[in-house]
C-alpha cells in the first residue's frame, strides 16, 4: 500500500507524441489516500511533447533531471497570458491548478522529468483528446464555429483521434 518499484526505469516513448507519463496516484499506491499528493515520471523522446492538458484537482511542480524542456502554461480568460521557460537538469517549474500547460523536449537527447501534484488524484484532461476525440464526437458545427475553421479541418482532426481509439 505504501511502495512502488521501478520509477527509475525509462518508459517507451514510441508513440505519436513521443512521451510517456508514469503516474503514481492513489490507484497505484493505496497509501496515498487522503494525503493529497501524487508523483509522475515523464519520459520524452527528442521532440517529444506532453501535449497541452490540465489537472482539474491539483497543482503540479516539475523537476527536470535529464535533457532540456520548453514548458509553459496559459492563464485563464480574459488575459490568456503564456508563461514559458526552457528548463535544464535541476530546474523546477510550477503549473497552477486547472491551467492549460505543456512540456516539449527541445534537446537532441531523451529527457526525463518528475512531477509532484497536490492531490492523490489530480486528474488529467488532454485538450486535443477531449475536444477532437470525445465519444460521441462533438458536433463539427460546434467546432467549426468555435475554432473559426472549415469543416474539413475539423473532420481531419477528429479522424486523428478516432483512428487511435
N, C-alpha and C positions, 0 to 999 in steps of 0.2 A: 503493500500500500504506500510505501514511502521511498521507493527505489526504482530507478530506470537505468539500464546498462546500454551503452553504445552510442551516446551522443557525440562521441569523438569520431565516429565513422562517417566519412563523406557519403552523401546520398547521390543517387542517379539524377543528373540534370539533362538527360537526353529526352527532351520534350519540347513542344513548340515555344515555350517561354524561356527555356534554359535555366530554370531554377527549381529548387525543391525545398519545401518547408517541412521540417520535422517538429511538430507541435507537441509539447508536453503540458497538457492541461489536466483537469480533474478526471477526464476519461482515461488517461494513461497512468496517472498517479493518483489513486483514490485519496491519499493522504492530503492532497491539496484542497479537499473540500472545506469550505468556509475560510480558507486562508487568504483569499484574494490575490493570488499570484499564479503565474504560469511562465513557461520558458519555451523558446523556439530556437532551433538551429536552421539557418538559411544558407543553402549551398547555391552558388552561381557559377555557371559556365562563363567563359568570356562572352560579353554582350548579353548575358542572361539578365532577365528582369523579374522582379517580384512585382507584378502588374498593379496599377492603381487599385487600392482597396481601402476599406475602413474596418475598424474594430468597434462595434457599437457599445461594447461594455468594458473597454479597457484602454488606458494609455500605454504606449509602447516606448521602451528605451532600447536603442540598438547599439551594440558594440561590434565594430569590425575587428576581426582577428587576422584575416588574410585578404590581400587584394585591395582594390580601390572601388568604392561605390559612390555613385551620384545618387543622392537621396533627396526627398523633398515631401512637403505637404502643402495643401491648399486650405486657406482659411474659409470660413463659411460666407454665404451671401450677406451683404451685397458686395463686399470687397474682393473675395476670391483671390486673395494675395498668396503668391507662391513663395515659399521659403525653401531654399536648396543649399546643399553643401556637397563637396566631394570629400569623402571620408577615407582615411587610411588606417592601417592597424593601430589600435589603441584609441581611435576616435569614437565618440559617442554622440548620438543624436536622439532627440525626443520627438515623438509623434503624439500630439494630444488626442484624447479620446474622441472618437467619432469623425475625425477629419480624414479626407482622402489623402493617402500617402503612397509612396513607391520607393523602390531601390533598383538601380541599374548598375551592373558591373561594367565599369569603363576601363578596366585594365586588360592586359593581354593574357592574364593567367586566371585560374579559378579564384573565386572569392568566397570567404566564409564570414558569416556574422551570427551573433547570438542576440536574441531579443528577449527582454523580460516584459511581461504585461501585468497590469494592475488588476487582474481578475483571474479567478481559477477557470473561467470560461469566457474569454473576451469576445468570442465570435469573430467571424470574418465575412465580409461581403466584397467579392471581387467585382468591380464596377462593370467591366465588359461582360463578364459571365451573367450577371444579374440583368443587365439591360438587353443584351443580344442573345442570351441563351436560356431565358426563363422558360418554364414549362407550365402551362402552354405559353407560346410566344406572345410578347406584347404586340399589339396590332401595328403593322407598318404605318398606318395612318397617324398613330400617336407619335411614332419615332421620326417619321419624315418631317412632321411639323416641329417637334421638339429640337431636332438637330439641323433643321433647315437644309436638308439634302434630298436628292432624288430617291425614289423608292428602290431603284436598282442598287444603290449603296446600302440601304437597309437590308435588302434581300441578301446581298453578298455577305454582310456582316453576320446576319442571323445564320446563314448557311455554314459559316466557320464553326459555330458553336454546336449546331445540330449534328454535324458530321463527327464531332468528338464525343458525343454523349452515348 
